[in-house]
Amino acid sequence: MLGDSPDPDAGAAAGDPVEVTRAHVEAFQAWVIETRSASTALNKHKGLQQFFKWLMLDEGEIDRSPMERVRQPKLPQKLVPVIRDEETSKVLGTCKGREFAQLRDEAIIRLYCNTGARLSEVGNLLLDDIDLTTESVHYHGKGSRDRRVRFGPKTARAVSRYLRARARHKAAHLPDLWLAERGIRRLAPNGIKIMLKRRGLAAGLVKLHAHRWRHTFAHEWKRAGGDTGDLMLLLGWTSEEMPRRYGASAAAERAQETHQRIGVGDHV
């Protein structure tokens, strides 16, 4: 991208980070926002901050960071997409039956819905991560941050039924919790992603993905007035940025409900 810049020094900057200036960073940031997204630009901004900090303080290659006075990209405030109980019920309805895939998929979906975990966290579970005695699951989160989360009785029943079916599977000796329907192999997170999309379409839902349940979990928690610190522990967050986002979404929904109940401006 820098190679296309009218700045005569852009070519040198593209090959040597020491030559990068604030103008180069701002131009790159604007290009990322235009061609990718504001959230991607924000991630790039944070990465560049750390890189040039290392180049200046640890390596001594530069006296000042080109990131000085470069503003972080602002993320647009969007309503968080949630999935309603009736929609989840429709998805679970596609799993009715005693076949291996039906039992497995119901257990997977209920874990996402009941614990708000990330796609990879549920997808990479090991058999030993499930404890039916305490009805809890041991998640291996981002940055090696592990946590144990409790789940409810319906999820426990679904997981228990799956485990009984899993014990009869020819790949039962594998350490992975989720097994492919056929063959001796695990069901990887990407396979779960495909499964959710397929079951979503069968239930009449377009673009169903695991993060919709994570969004819903956080949204409903904040809507019910749940503690932010507890939510961060449950979902494996270290920054309050995400809880604030869901808190705003929940507040907007409460305001809409109040408006509809009171009927302001609808009596004229």
PASEBA-1860 file (N, C-alpha, C; in nm, 3 decimals):
! residues 268
1> MLGDSPDP> 0.083/-0.121/0.000/0.000/0.000/0.000/0.087/0.126/0.000 ~ 0.197/0.121/0.082/0.285/0.236/0.087/0.353/0.261/-0.047 ~ 0.369/0.153/-0.124/0.434/0.168/-0.253/0.353/0.249/-0.351 ~ 0.220/0.259/-0.327/0.133/0.336/-0.415/0.117/0.481/-0.369 ~ 0.184/0.519/-0.261/0.168/0.653/-0.206/0.242/0.755/-0.290 ~ 0.187/0.879/-0.301/0.257/0.986/-0.372/0.379/1.036/-0.295 ~ 0.389/0.999/-0.169/0.503/1.041/-0.088/0.630/0.975/-0.143 ~ 0.733/1.053/-0.180/0.856/0.994/-0.237/0.930/0.904/-0.140
9> DAGAAAGD> 0.904/0.919/-0.008/0.973/0.836/0.091/0.895/0.707/0.122 ~ 0.781/0.689/0.060/0.698/0.574/0.094/0.765/0.442/0.059 ~ 0.840/0.441/-0.051/0.908/0.318/-0.091/1.008/0.274/0.013 ~ 1.084/0.370/0.065/1.183/0.337/0.168/1.115/0.290/0.296 ~ 1.003/0.353/0.330/0.930/0.315/0.452/0.873/0.174/0.442 ~ 0.835/0.136/0.320/0.779/0.002/0.302/0.883/-0.106/0.327 ~ 1.009/-0.075/0.307/1.114/-0.174/0.325/1.191/-0.161/0.455 ~ 1.173/-0.050/0.526/1.249/-0.027/0.649/1.159/0.045/0.749
17> PVEVTRAH> 1.120/-0.021/0.859/1.029/0.042/0.956/1.087/0.167/1.021 ~ 1.219/0.182/1.017/1.282/0.302/1.074/1.240/0.427/0.996 ~ 1.205/0.410/0.868/1.168/0.522/0.782/1.020/0.559/0.792 ~ 0.943/0.481/0.867/0.799/0.506/0.876/0.772/0.633/0.956 ~ 0.683/0.716/0.903/0.644/0.841/0.971/0.498/0.834/1.014 ~ 0.458/0.934/1.090/0.319/0.943/1.134/0.225/0.947/1.013 ~ 0.264/1.020/0.908/0.180/1.031/0.788/0.161/0.894/0.722 ~ 0.266/0.813/0.721/0.253/0.679/0.664/0.153/0.595/0.743
25> VEAFQAWV> 0.163/0.604/0.875/0.073/0.526/0.961/-0.072/0.570/0.940 ~ -0.094/0.700/0.935/-0.231/0.751/0.919/-0.288/0.712/0.783 ~ -0.204/0.713/0.679/-0.249/0.673/0.546/-0.284/0.524/0.544 ~ -0.200/0.445/0.610/-0.226/0.301/0.617/-0.355/0.274/0.694 ~ -0.372/0.346/0.802/-0.491/0.327/0.886/-0.618/0.362/0.808 ~ -0.614/0.469/0.734/-0.729/0.509/0.653/-0.759/0.404/0.547 ~ -0.655/0.347/0.488/-0.672/0.242/0.385/-0.736/0.118/0.445 ~ -0.695/0.079/0.565/-0.753/-0.039/0.630/-0.901/-0.017/0.661
33> IETRSAST> -0.935/0.103/0.709/-1.075/0.134/0.739/-1.159/0.125/0.612 ~ -1.104/0.177/0.502/-1.179/0.180/0.375/-1.192/0.042/0.313 ~ -1.089/-0.039/0.321/-1.090/-0.168/0.251/-1.125/-0.286/0.340 ~ -1.111/-0.270/0.473/-1.142/-0.379/0.565/-1.256/-0.336/0.658 ~ -1.220/-0.291/0.777/-1.320/-0.243/0.873/-1.251/-0.161/0.981 ~ -1.331/-0.087/1.057/-1.277/-0.006/1.166/-1.218/-0.095/1.275 ~ -1.281/-0.210/1.301/-1.230/-0.299/1.405/-1.094/-0.358/1.365 ~ -1.079/-0.391/1.236/-0.949/-0.440/1.188/-0.844/-0.330/1.200
41> ALNKHKGL> -0.882/-0.208/1.165/-0.789/-0.095/1.176/-0.747/-0.073/1.321 ~ -0.840/-0.091/1.415/-0.808/-0.076/1.556/-0.708/-0.181/1.601 ~ -0.728/-0.304/1.557/-0.634/-0.411/1.592/-0.495/-0.383/1.535 ~ -0.491/-0.334/1.409/-0.363/-0.300/1.347/-0.295/-0.186/1.424 ~ -0.377/-0.089/1.466/-0.325/0.026/1.541/-0.256/-0.021/1.669 ~ -0.322/-0.109/1.743/-0.265/-0.159/1.869/-0.137/-0.239/1.843 ~ -0.138/-0.317/1.736/-0.018/-0.394/1.702/0.099/-0.305/1.666 ~ 0.072/-0.200/1.588/0.178/-0.106/1.549/0.232/-0.031/1.670
49> QQFFKWLM> 0.143/0.002/1.764/0.188/0.070/1.885/0.293/-0.014/1.958 ~ 0.264/-0.141/1.974/0.356/-0.229/2.045/0.485/-0.250/1.966 ~ 0.472/-0.262/1.832/0.591/-0.284/1.750/0.688/-0.167/1.758 ~ 0.635/-0.045/1.741/0.725/0.072/1.741/0.775/0.104/1.883 ~ 0.698/0.064/1.985/0.745/0.078/2.122/0.866/-0.013/2.143 ~ 0.856/-0.136/2.091/0.968/-0.229/2.099/1.089/-0.178/2.021 ~ 1.062/-0.123/1.903/1.171/-0.074/1.817/1.243/0.043/1.883 ~ 1.170/0.122/1.961/1.228/0.240/2.024/1.295/0.205/2.157
57> LDEGEIDR> 1.222/0.138/2.246/1.272/0.115/2.382/1.367/-0.004/2.392 ~ 1.334/-0.113/2.323/1.414/-0.235/2.336/1.531/-0.238/2.238 ~ 1.506/-0.193/2.116/1.610/-0.202/2.013/1.687/-0.072/1.993 ~ 1.629/0.040/2.034/1.696/0.168/2.018/1.715/0.211/1.874 ~ 1.631/0.161/1.784/1.644/0.193/1.641/1.586/0.330/1.607 ~ 1.489/0.377/1.687/1.426/0.507/1.661/1.421/0.586/1.791 ~ 1.419/0.719/1.777/1.411/0.806/1.895/1.268/0.834/1.935 ~ 1.179/0.838/1.836/1.037/0.864/1.864/0.952/0.769/1.783
65> SPMERVRQ> 0.841/0.731/1.840/0.750/0.642/1.769/0.662/0.720/1.673 ~ 0.646/0.671/1.549/0.555/0.739/1.455/0.409/0.729/1.498 ~ 0.383/0.649/1.604/0.246/0.633/1.653/0.205/0.748/1.744 ~ 0.301/0.834/1.782/0.266/0.948/1.867/0.162/1.037/1.798 ~ 0.057/1.066/1.871/-0.052/1.154/1.825/-0.134/1.094/1.711 ~ -0.116/0.965/1.681/-0.203/0.898/1.584/-0.324/0.846/1.660 ~ -0.440/0.896/1.628/-0.561/0.859/1.701/-0.607/0.718/1.667 ~ -0.658/0.653/1.768/-0.716/0.521/1.745/-0.842/0.534/1.659
73> PKLPQKLV> -0.864/0.440/1.567/-0.989/0.442/1.489/-1.109/0.425/1.581 ~ -1.213/0.497/1.555/-1.336/0.486/1.635/-1.424/0.376/1.577 ~ -1.471/0.290/1.664/-1.561/0.184/1.620/-1.704/0.234/1.619 ~ -1.777/0.213/1.511/-1.917/0.254/1.507/-1.999/0.173/1.606 ~ -2.091/0.240/1.675/-2.176/0.171/1.771/-2.290/0.100/1.697 ~ -2.284/-0.031/1.700/-2.387/-0.110/1.633/-2.464/-0.191/1.736 ~ -2.593/-0.215/1.707/-2.671/-0.302/1.794/-2.617/-0.444/1.784 ~ -2.600/-0.506/1.898/-2.546/-0.641/1.902/-2.653/-0.741/1.856
81> PVIRDEET> -2.625/-0.822/1.753/-2.725/-0.920/1.708/-2.738/-1.033/1.809 ~ -2.858/-1.058/1.856/-2.883/-1.165/1.952/-2.974/-1.269/1.888 ~ -2.980/-1.385/1.951/-3.067/-1.491/1.903/-3.172/-1.518/2.010 ~ -3.298/-1.518/1.972/-3.407/-1.533/2.067/-3.425/-1.680/2.105 ~ -3.493/-1.699/2.221/-3.515/-1.836/2.270/-3.590/-1.921/2.169 ~ -3.688/-1.860/2.103/-3.767/-1.938/2.006/-3.681/-1.980/1.886 ~ -3.583/-1.897/1.851/-3.493/-1.932/1.742/-3.400/-2.046/1.782 ~ -3.348/-2.039/1.905/-3.265/-2.149/1.955/-3.345/-2.278/1.961
89> SKVLGTCK> -3.472/-2.268/2.002/-3.558/-2.387/2.009/-3.575/-2.450/1.871 ~ -3.586/-2.366/1.769/-3.599/-2.418/1.633/-3.473/-2.493/1.590 ~ -3.357/-2.437/1.627/-3.230/-2.501/1.592/-3.219/-2.635/1.665 ~ -3.252/-2.634/1.794/-3.247/-2.758/1.871/-3.347/-2.861/1.818 ~ -3.456/-2.810/1.760/-3.555/-2.900/1.702/-3.501/-2.982/1.586 ~ -3.398/-2.932/1.520/-3.337/-3.007/1.409/-3.249/-3.121/1.461 ~ -3.226/-3.123/1.593/-3.139/-3.226/1.654/-3.219/-3.337/1.721 ~ -3.351/-3.335/1.706/-3.433/-3.437/1.774/-3.405/-3.574/1.716
97> GREFAQLR> -3.386/-3.670/1.805/-3.358/-3.806/1.761/-3.249/-3.869/1.846 ~ -3.220/-3.995/1.818/-3.121/-4.069/1.897/-2.996/-4.103/1.817 ~ -2.985/-4.050/1.695/-2.865/-4.073/1.616/-2.746/-4.001/1.679 ~ -2.626/-4.052/1.651/-2.506/-3.996/1.712/-2.492/-3.847/1.684 ~ -2.506/-3.806/1.558/-2.489/-3.666/1.520/-2.594/-3.577/1.587 ~ -2.715/-3.628/1.603/-2.819/-3.548/1.668/-2.788/-3.525/1.815 ~ -2.744/-3.630/1.885/-2.708/-3.616/2.026/-2.588/-3.525/2.044 ~ -2.489/-3.542/1.957/-2.368/-3.459/1.963/-2.400/-3.312/1.938
105> DEAIIRLY> -2.476/-3.286/1.834/-2.502/-3.147/1.796/-2.587/-3.076/1.900 ~ -2.683/-3.147/1.961/-2.762/-3.083/2.067/-2.673/-3.044/2.184 ~ -2.581/-3.133/2.223/-2.490/-3.102/2.334/-2.403/-2.981/2.301 ~ -2.354/-2.974/2.179/-2.271/-2.861/2.137/-2.349/-2.730/2.142 ~ -2.468/-2.731/2.085/-2.550/-2.610/2.079/-2.588/-2.563/2.219 ~ -2.625/-2.657/2.305/-2.663/-2.618/2.441/-2.545/-2.560/2.519 ~ -2.426/-2.610/2.495/-2.308/-2.553/2.561/-2.285/-2.409/2.516 ~ -2.298/-2.384/2.387/-2.282/-2.246/2.337/-2.388/-2.155/2.399
113> CNTGARLS> -2.511/-2.201/2.397/-2.622/-2.119/2.446/-2.612/-2.096/2.597 ~ -2.574/-2.198/2.671/-2.578/-2.194/2.817/-2.454/-2.130/2.880 ~ -2.341/-2.130/2.807/-2.217/-2.078/2.867/-2.159/-1.958/2.794 ~ -2.206/-1.928/2.674/-2.155/-1.812/2.600/-2.011/-1.825/2.557 ~ -1.964/-1.946/2.537/-1.823/-1.968/2.503/-1.795/-1.936/2.357 ~ -1.667/-1.918/2.326/-1.624/-1.894/2.189/-1.632/-2.023/2.109 ~ -1.636/-2.008/1.975/-1.640/-2.124/1.887/-1.526/-2.221/1.918 ~ -1.404/-2.169/1.927/-1.287/-2.255/1.947/-1.285/-2.318/2.086
121> EVGNLLLD> -1.340/-2.248/2.185/-1.338/-2.300/2.322/-1.420/-2.427/2.335 ~ -1.539/-2.426/2.277/-1.621/-2.547/2.277/-1.562/-2.649/2.180 ~ -1.517/-2.601/2.064/-1.468/-2.690/1.959/-1.343/-2.767/1.997 ~ -1.261/-2.711/2.085/-1.135/-2.775/2.122/-1.140/-2.846/2.257 ~ -1.259/-2.868/2.309/-1.271/-2.936/2.438/-1.218/-3.079/2.431 ~ -1.159/-3.121/2.542/-1.117/-3.259/2.559/-1.219/-3.331/2.646 ~ -1.217/-3.461/2.639/-1.311/-3.540/2.718/-1.298/-3.508/2.867 ~ -1.173/-3.488/2.913/-1.149/-3.461/3.055/-1.193/-3.321/3.098
129> DIDLTTES> -1.229/-3.235/3.003/-1.271/-3.099/3.038/-1.416/-3.094/3.089 ~ -1.491/-3.202/3.069/-1.630/-3.206/3.113/-1.638/-3.278/3.247 ~ -1.708/-3.216/3.343/-1.729/-3.276/3.475/-1.879/-3.275/3.504 ~ -1.943/-3.389/3.484/-2.087/-3.397/3.507/-2.121/-3.398/3.656 ~ -2.026/-3.434/3.741/-2.051/-3.432/3.885/-2.080/-3.291/3.933 ~ -2.002/-3.195/3.884/-2.022/-3.055/3.922/-2.099/-2.977/3.814 ~ -2.135/-3.048/3.705/-2.204/-2.984/3.591/-2.126/-2.859/3.549 ~ -2.000/-2.881/3.513/-1.914/-2.770/3.473/-1.822/-2.812/3.360
137> VHYHGKGS> -1.767/-2.712/3.292/-1.677/-2.736/3.180/-1.553/-2.650/3.198 ~ -1.438/-2.706/3.164/-1.310/-2.636/3.174/-1.272/-2.583/3.036 ~ -1.283/-2.451/3.019/-1.251/-2.389/2.891/-1.106/-2.342/2.890 ~ -1.041/-2.360/2.774/-0.906/-2.311/2.753/-0.918/-2.186/2.666 ~ -0.916/-2.069/2.729/-0.943/-1.945/2.659/-0.822/-1.885/2.591 ~ -0.842/-1.765/2.536/-0.735/-1.693/2.467/-0.624/-1.658/2.565 ~ -0.501/-1.659/2.513/-0.388/-1.622/2.596/-0.364/-1.715/2.713 ~ -0.396/-1.843/2.695/-0.377/-1.944/2.801/-0.452/-1.909/2.929
145> RDRRVRFG> -0.565/-1.839/2.914/-0.647/-1.805/3.030/-0.760/-1.908/3.043 ~ -0.742/-2.001/3.133/-0.841/-2.107/3.153/-0.947/-2.062/3.253 ~ -1.065/-2.121/3.243/-1.172/-2.092/3.338/-1.267/-2.212/3.342 ~ -1.334/-2.227/3.453/-1.434/-2.332/3.467/-1.571/-2.265/3.478 ~ -1.667/-2.314/3.398/-1.799/-2.254/3.391/-1.904/-2.361/3.418 ~ -2.002/-2.328/3.501/-2.112/-2.420/3.530/-2.215/-2.415/3.418 ~ -2.285/-2.526/3.396/-2.397/-2.527/3.302/-2.519/-2.587/3.368 ~ -2.636/-2.565/3.307/-2.763/-2.603/3.366/-2.801/-2.749/3.343
153> PKTARAVS> -2.912/-2.792/3.404/-2.955/-2.932/3.398/-2.989/-2.981/3.257 ~ -3.049/-2.895/3.173/-3.081/-2.938/3.036/-2.954/-2.964/2.956 ~ -2.856/-2.877/2.975/-2.728/-2.896/2.907/-2.659/-3.021/2.961 ~ -2.667/-3.041/3.092/-2.605/-3.160/3.153/-2.667/-3.288/3.097 ~ -2.798/-3.290/3.079/-2.864/-3.409/3.023/-2.820/-3.433/2.880 ~ -2.812/-3.325/2.803/-2.770/-3.338/2.663/-2.627/-3.390/2.653 ~ -2.538/-3.337/2.736/-2.399/-3.382/2.736/-2.389/-3.527/2.781 ~ -2.467/-3.562/2.884/-2.465/-3.700/2.934/-2.512/-3.798/2.828
161> RYLRARAR> -2.618/-3.764/2.755/-2.667/-3.852/2.648/-2.562/-3.868/2.538 ~ -2.496/-3.756/2.507/-2.391/-3.765/2.405/-2.276/-3.852/2.451 ~ -2.235/-3.838/2.576/-2.122/-3.915/2.627/-2.151/-4.066/2.623 ~ -2.275/-4.103/2.648/-2.311/-4.245/2.640/-2.299/-4.295/2.496 ~ -2.342/-4.213/2.402/-2.331/-4.251/2.261/-2.184/-4.250/2.218 ~ -2.109/-4.153/2.268/-1.966/-4.144/2.235/-1.890/-4.267/2.280 ~ -1.927/-4.322/2.396/-1.858/-4.438/2.451/-1.868/-4.559/2.359 ~ -1.971/-4.561/2.272/-1.990/-4.673/2.179/-1.928/-4.645/2.042
169> HKAAHLPD> -1.874/-4.525/2.024/-1.816/-4.486/1.895/-1.679/-4.551/1.879 ~ -1.644/-4.584/1.755/-1.515/-4.651/1.732/-1.395/-4.560/1.755 ~ -1.421/-4.430/1.768/-1.312/-4.336/1.798/-1.316/-4.292/1.944 ~ -1.384/-4.369/2.028/-1.402/-4.331/2.169/-1.270/-4.316/2.243 ~ -1.163/-4.378/2.194/-1.034/-4.370/2.261/-0.964/-4.236/2.243 ~ -1.010/-4.154/2.149/-0.948/-4.023/2.126/-0.971/-3.932/2.246 ~ -0.878/-3.842/2.274/-0.895/-3.751/2.389/-0.994/-3.639/2.364 ~ -1.025/-3.612/2.236/-1.115/-3.501/2.201/-1.258/-3.533/2.241
177> LWLAERGI> -1.329/-3.431/2.287/-1.468/-3.452/2.329/-1.559/-3.479/2.210 ~ -1.545/-3.400/2.105/-1.637/-3.411/1.991/-1.577/-3.498/1.882 ~ -1.653/-3.597/1.841/-1.606/-3.691/1.739/-1.687/-3.674/1.612 ~ -1.620/-3.698/1.499/-1.690/-3.696/1.370/-1.787/-3.813/1.366 ~ -1.893/-3.796/1.288/-1.995/-3.901/1.281/-1.937/-4.030/1.227 ~ -1.847/-4.019/1.128/-1.785/-4.137/1.068/-1.633/-4.127/1.078 ~ -1.570/-4.241/1.079/-1.424/-4.245/1.083/-1.369/-4.230/1.223 ~ -1.239/-4.238/1.233/-1.172/-4.223/1.362/-1.103/-4.087/1.363
185> RRLAPNGI> -1.179/-3.986/1.387/-1.128/-3.849/1.388/-1.220/-3.759/1.469 ~ -1.164/-3.648/1.512/-1.242/-3.555/1.591/-1.323/-3.462/1.502 ~ -1.421/-3.396/1.559/-1.493/-3.290/1.491/-1.427/-3.159/1.530 ~ -1.357/-3.098/1.436/-1.280/-2.976/1.462/-1.373/-2.854/1.467 ~ -1.324/-2.741/1.522/-1.407/-2.620/1.527/-1.465/-2.579/1.392 ~ -1.389/-2.594/1.284/-1.443/-2.558/1.153/-1.559/-2.649/1.114 ~ -1.552/-2.777/1.154/-1.662/-2.868/1.130/-1.785/-2.828/1.208 ~ -1.765/-2.779/1.331/-1.877/-2.730/1.411/-1.938/-2.606/1.347
193> KIMLKRRG> -1.853/-2.520/1.295/-1.900/-2.398/1.226/-1.991/-2.435/1.109 ~ -1.951/-2.533/1.031/-2.031/-2.579/0.917/-2.161/-2.642/0.964 ~ -2.153/-2.722/1.071/-2.272/-2.787/1.126/-2.375/-2.684/1.172 ~ -2.330/-2.579/1.241/-2.421/-2.477/1.290/-2.489/-2.404/1.176 ~ -2.413/-2.375/1.072/-2.471/-2.308/0.956/-2.578/-2.396/0.891 ~ -2.548/-2.525/0.880/-2.642/-2.619/0.818/-2.769/-2.632/0.902 ~ -2.754/-2.645/1.033/-2.872/-2.659/1.119/-2.950/-2.527/1.126 ~ -2.879/-2.416/1.117/-2.947/-2.288/1.114/-3.036/-2.274/0.992
201> LAAGLVKL> -2.984/-2.312/0.876/-3.063/-2.306/0.753/-3.183/-2.399/0.762 ~ -3.165/-2.516/0.823/-3.276/-2.610/0.839/-3.384/-2.553/0.930 ~ -3.344/-2.464/1.022/-3.439/-2.401/1.114/-3.491/-2.268/1.060 ~ -3.448/-2.230/0.939/-3.493/-2.105/0.880/-3.413/-1.983/0.924 ~ -3.292/-2.005/0.976/-3.207/-1.895/1.021/-3.087/-1.883/0.929 ~ -3.063/-1.763/0.880/-2.950/-1.739/0.790/-2.829/-1.692/0.871 ~ -2.713/-1.740/0.834/-2.586/-1.699/0.896/-2.583/-1.727/1.047 ~ -2.624/-1.844/1.086/-2.613/-1.882/1.227/-2.468/-1.916/1.259
209> HAHRWRHT> -2.417/-1.862/1.369/-2.281/-1.894/1.411/-2.275/-1.891/1.562 ~ -2.171/-1.951/1.618/-2.160/-1.968/1.763/-2.160/-1.835/1.837 ~ -2.101/-1.732/1.777/-2.088/-1.605/1.847/-2.223/-1.538/1.872 ~ -2.326/-1.578/1.801/-2.458/-1.520/1.827/-2.506/-1.557/1.967 ~ -2.474/-1.679/2.011/-2.511/-1.718/2.147/-2.424/-1.647/2.249 ~ -2.299/-1.623/2.214/-2.210/-1.546/2.303/-2.263/-1.403/2.318 ~ -2.302/-1.343/2.206/-2.363/-1.210/2.210/-2.486/-1.210/2.300 ~ -2.571/-1.311/2.280/-2.696/-1.319/2.354/-2.671/-1.338/2.503
217> FAHEWKRA> -2.576/-1.423/2.537/-2.542/-1.447/2.678/-2.506/-1.316/2.746 ~ -2.414/-1.240/2.685/-2.369/-1.113/2.744/-2.483/-1.011/2.747 ~ -2.561/-1.006/2.640/-2.672/-0.912/2.631/-2.774/-0.936/2.741 ~ -2.815/-1.062/2.758/-2.916/-1.095/2.857/-2.863/-1.076/2.999 ~ -2.733/-1.104/3.019/-2.672/-1.085/3.150/-2.680/-0.937/3.190 ~ -2.639/-0.850/3.098/-2.642/-0.707/3.128/-2.784/-0.654/3.138 ~ -2.872/-0.709/3.058/-3.014/-0.667/3.060/-3.077/-0.699/3.194 ~ -3.033/-0.810/3.256/-3.086/-0.849/3.387/-3.015/-0.778/3.502
225> GGDTGDLM> -2.919/-0.690/3.469/-2.848/-0.617/3.572/-2.735/-0.694/3.636 ~ -2.682/-0.796/3.566/-2.573/-0.877/3.619/-2.445/-0.798/3.635 ~ -2.360/-0.844/3.726/-2.234/-0.777/3.756/-2.136/-0.789/3.640 ~ -2.072/-0.677/3.606/-1.977/-0.675/3.494/-1.856/-0.764/3.521 ~ -1.804/-0.760/3.642/-1.688/-0.842/3.676/-1.717/-0.991/3.663 ~ -1.836/-1.032/3.707/-1.874/-1.173/3.695/-1.886/-1.213/3.548 ~ -1.943/-1.124/3.467/-1.956/-1.152/3.324/-1.819/-1.169/3.259 ~ -1.725/-1.085/3.296/-1.590/-1.095/3.240/-1.525/-1.228/3.277
233> LLLGWTSE> -1.547/-1.274/3.400/-1.493/-1.403/3.442/-1.555/-1.517/3.364 ~ -1.686/-1.512/3.347/-1.758/-1.620/3.278/-1.719/-1.630/3.131 ~ -1.699/-1.515/3.067/-1.672/-1.515/2.922/-1.524/-1.503/2.889 ~ -1.439/-1.494/2.990/-1.296/-1.492/2.965/-1.244/-1.362/2.908 ~ -1.305/-1.249/2.948/-1.260/-1.118/2.901/-1.165/-1.055/3.002 ~ -1.068/-0.978/2.954/-0.978/-0.904/3.042/-0.998/-0.754/3.030 ~ -1.074/-0.710/2.931/-1.101/-0.567/2.910/-1.250/-0.541/2.930 ~ -1.281/-0.422/2.982/-1.422/-0.385/3.005/-1.487/-0.328/2.879
241> EMPRRYGA> -1.411/-0.324/2.769/-1.465/-0.267/2.646/-1.587/-0.346/2.597 ~ -1.576/-0.481/2.596/-1.686/-0.563/2.548/-1.807/-0.557/2.640 ~ -1.793/-0.568/2.773/-1.910/-0.553/2.859/-1.983/-0.421/2.841 ~ -1.906/-0.314/2.817/-1.969/-0.183/2.794/-2.053/-0.186/2.667 ~ -2.002/-0.255/2.565/-2.075/-0.263/2.439/-2.208/-0.336/2.458 ~ -2.205/-0.447/2.529/-2.328/-0.522/2.552/-2.421/-0.449/2.648 ~ -2.361/-0.375/2.743/-2.443/-0.298/2.834/-2.522/-0.192/2.761 ~ -2.461/-0.128/2.661/-2.531/-0.027/2.581/-2.644/-0.091/2.501
249> SAAAERAQ> -2.618/-0.209/2.446/-2.721/-0.279/2.369/-2.839/-0.318/2.457 ~ -2.808/-0.368/2.577/-2.915/-0.409/2.669/-2.996/-0.288/2.715 ~ -2.927/-0.176/2.740/-2.996/-0.054/2.783/-3.089/-0.004/2.673 ~ -3.044/-0.013/2.548/-3.128/0.029/2.435/-3.253/-0.056/2.426 ~ -3.240/-0.187/2.451/-3.358/-0.274/2.444/-3.455/-0.244/2.557 ~ -3.401/-0.219/2.678/-3.489/-0.185/2.790/-3.565/-0.056/2.761 ~ -3.495/0.041/2.699/-3.560/0.168/2.666/-3.672/0.147/2.565 ~ -3.648/0.060/2.466/-3.751/0.031/2.366/-3.873/-0.033/2.431
257> ETHQRIGV> -3.849/-0.126/2.523/-3.961/-0.192/2.590/-4.041/-0.093/2.673 ~ -3.971/-0.002/2.742/-4.040/0.101/2.821/-4.122/0.192/2.731 ~ -4.063/0.229/2.618/-4.133/0.316/2.523/-4.261/0.249/2.472 ~ -4.254/0.122/2.442/-4.372/0.051/2.392/-4.478/0.036/2.500 ~ -4.431/0.015/2.626/-4.527/-0.003/2.735/-4.599/0.127/2.769 ~ -4.523/0.236/2.774/-4.581/0.365/2.807/-4.659/0.424/2.690 ~ -4.609/0.399/2.568/-4.677/0.448/2.449/-4.661/0.597/2.428 ~ -4.544/0.651/2.457/-4.519/0.795/2.442/-4.544/0.836/2.297
265> GDHV> -4.628/0.941/2.279/-4.655/0.994/2.145/-4.751/0.913/2.063 ~ -4.805/0.804/2.121/-4.895/0.718/2.042/-5.041/0.738/2.078 ~ -5.068/0.839/2.162/-5.206/0.863/2.206/-5.272/0.979/2.131 ~ -5.198/1.039/2.041/-5.251/1.158/1.970/-5.356/1.115/1.870
END
